[in-house]
Amino acid sequence: MVDSDRVRELLRSEESETRRLIASLSSDIKDLAAAREGDNSDDEHDPEGSTLAFERSQAETLLRQSQERLTSIAEAEQRLDDGTFGICTNCGNPIPEVRLEIRPYALTCVACAS
């Protein structure tokens, strides 16, 4: 049996952490865009390290993944309300509590996630 209060607490914590990450990434992307505007050098061929375009691409990917995580968290809350939380959406077996403790928005059991 799932402790719905504990799960809601975990989901709120994940949501809060994810929103902080989104804010930070959004700021980083804005800073990288501003740095690129103010710099007329060819950062694409800079032998000193990663390019601004590469860093921005990484930040945008992390931002997209974080936004997807927010959607997954909201869907997990809905499954909790519907009484389907903790049931693998693929095979219908229970998702182990230890998996839900680590990833409370998990859709699948460990076997199906592999």
Protein Blocks (a to p, Z undefined) as FASTA:
>chain_A
ZZfklmmmmmmmmmmmmmmmmmmmmmmmmmmmmmmmmpcbdfklcckbccfklmmmmmmm
mmmmmmmmmmmmmmmmmmmmnopgoiafklopacdfklmmmmmmbfbdfklmZZ
